[in-house]
Amino acid sequence: MPRRILSGTVVSNKCDKTIVVRVERNVLHPLYGKRIRHHERYHVHDEDNAYQVGDVVRILESRPISKLKKWVVIPKEDIMESV
């Protein structure tokens, strides 16, 4: 099963080696047909504490690291190689 990759904005980096990323997506309302913005917050493992609030990051689903952390940050170098 392929691992999911999401893109979002860092909203908190107060914990050690953990950032909180807000991922927004647009969904269609089932009855009215209007586009609605939904968001979710993911706790993400950041080994080097390299990301600050406001940074746009890509995250990759991984094995559970702790109770809430099941995602890791994809380093910027890896993103540039895949393009």
KAHUQUI-V410513 format. One record per residue. N is the residue number from 1. RES is the residue in three letters. PHI is phi in whole degrees, 0 to 359 (NA if undefined). BURIAL is # if it has 16 or more other C-alpha atoms within 10 Angstrom, else .. D_FIRST is the distance of its C-alpha to the first C-alpha in Angstrom with 1 decimal. Layout:
BEGIN
n:N res:RES phi:PHI burial:BURIAL d_first:D_FIRST
n:N res:RES phi:PHI burial:BURIAL d_first:D_FIRST
END
This chain:
BEGIN
n:1 res:MET phi:NA burial:. d_first:0.0
n:2 res:PRO phi:290 burial:. d_first:3.8
n:3 res:ARG phi:275 burial:. d_first:6.5
n:4 res:ARG phi:282 burial:. d_first:9.3
n:5 res:ILE phi:237 burial:. d_first:12.7
n:6 res:LEU phi:235 burial:# d_first:15.8
n:7 res:SER phi:235 burial:# d_first:19.5
n:8 res:GLY phi:199 burial:# d_first:22.4
n:9 res:THR phi:248 burial:# d_first:25.7
n:10 res:VAL phi:288 burial:# d_first:26.8
n:11 res:VAL phi:249 burial:# d_first:29.0
n:12 res:SER phi:205 burial:# d_first:29.8
n:13 res:ASN phi:222 burial:# d_first:30.0
n:14 res:LYS phi:283 burial:. d_first:32.4
n:15 res:CYS phi:276 burial:. d_first:30.4
n:16 res:ASP phi:282 burial:. d_first:30.2
n:17 res:LYS phi:63 burial:. d_first:26.9
n:18 res:THR phi:222 burial:# d_first:25.4
n:19 res:ILE phi:235 burial:# d_first:25.5
n:20 res:VAL phi:250 burial:# d_first:24.9
n:21 res:VAL phi:245 burial:# d_first:23.3
n:22 res:ARG phi:263 burial:# d_first:24.0
n:23 res:VAL phi:249 burial:# d_first:21.6
n:24 res:GLU phi:256 burial:. d_first:23.4
n:25 res:ARG phi:214 burial:. d_first:22.3
n:26 res:ASN phi:262 burial:. d_first:24.6
n:27 res:VAL phi:235 burial:. d_first:24.2
n:28 res:LEU phi:268 burial:. d_first:26.6
n:29 res:HIS phi:296 burial:. d_first:28.8
n:30 res:PRO phi:296 burial:. d_first:28.4
n:31 res:LEU phi:261 burial:. d_first:32.2
n:32 res:TYR phi:269 burial:. d_first:33.9
n:33 res:GLY phi:79 burial:. d_first:31.6
n:34 res:LYS phi:276 burial:. d_first:32.2
n:35 res:ARG phi:284 burial:. d_first:29.6
n:36 res:ILE phi:236 burial:. d_first:28.9
n:37 res:ARG phi:269 burial:. d_first:27.5
n:38 res:HIS phi:252 burial:. d_first:25.1
n:39 res:HIS phi:221 burial:. d_first:24.1
n:40 res:GLU phi:225 burial:. d_first:22.2
n:41 res:ARG phi:248 burial:. d_first:22.8
n:42 res:TYR phi:243 burial:# d_first:20.3
n:43 res:HIS phi:275 burial:# d_first:21.5
n:44 res:VAL phi:235 burial:# d_first:20.3
n:45 res:HIS phi:282 burial:# d_first:21.2
n:46 res:ASP phi:232 burial:# d_first:23.7
n:47 res:GLU phi:303 burial:. d_first:25.0
n:48 res:ASP phi:261 burial:. d_first:28.1
n:49 res:ASN phi:51 burial:. d_first:29.1
n:50 res:ALA phi:268 burial:. d_first:29.2
n:51 res:TYR phi:251 burial:# d_first:28.5
n:52 res:GLN phi:249 burial:. d_first:31.2
n:53 res:VAL phi:299 burial:. d_first:31.4
n:54 res:GLY phi:100 burial:. d_first:31.1
n:55 res:ASP phi:292 burial:. d_first:28.8
n:56 res:VAL phi:265 burial:# d_first:25.9
n:57 res:VAL phi:230 burial:# d_first:22.7
n:58 res:ARG phi:250 burial:# d_first:19.1
n:59 res:ILE phi:237 burial:# d_first:16.7
n:60 res:LEU phi:237 burial:# d_first:13.3
n:61 res:GLU phi:294 burial:# d_first:11.2
n:62 res:SER phi:216 burial:. d_first:11.7
n:63 res:ARG phi:293 burial:. d_first:12.8
n:64 res:PRO phi:297 burial:. d_first:15.8
n:65 res:ILE phi:262 burial:. d_first:18.9
n:66 res:SER phi:208 burial:. d_first:21.3
n:67 res:LYS phi:301 burial:. d_first:21.9
n:68 res:LEU phi:254 burial:. d_first:21.0
n:69 res:LYS phi:271 burial:# d_first:19.3
n:70 res:LYS phi:227 burial:# d_first:15.5
n:71 res:TRP phi:226 burial:# d_first:15.6
n:72 res:VAL phi:231 burial:# d_first:17.2
n:73 res:VAL phi:282 burial:# d_first:19.3
n:74 res:ILE phi:273 burial:# d_first:18.6
n:75 res:PRO phi:300 burial:. d_first:22.1
n:76 res:LYS phi:299 burial:. d_first:24.2
n:77 res:GLU phi:296 burial:. d_first:24.8
n:78 res:ASP phi:291 burial:. d_first:21.1
n:79 res:ILE phi:293 burial:. d_first:21.1
n:80 res:MET phi:292 burial:. d_first:24.3
n:81 res:GLU phi:290 burial:. d_first:23.1
n:82 res:SER phi:281 burial:. d_first:20.2
n:83 res:VAL phi:279 burial:. d_first:22.7
END
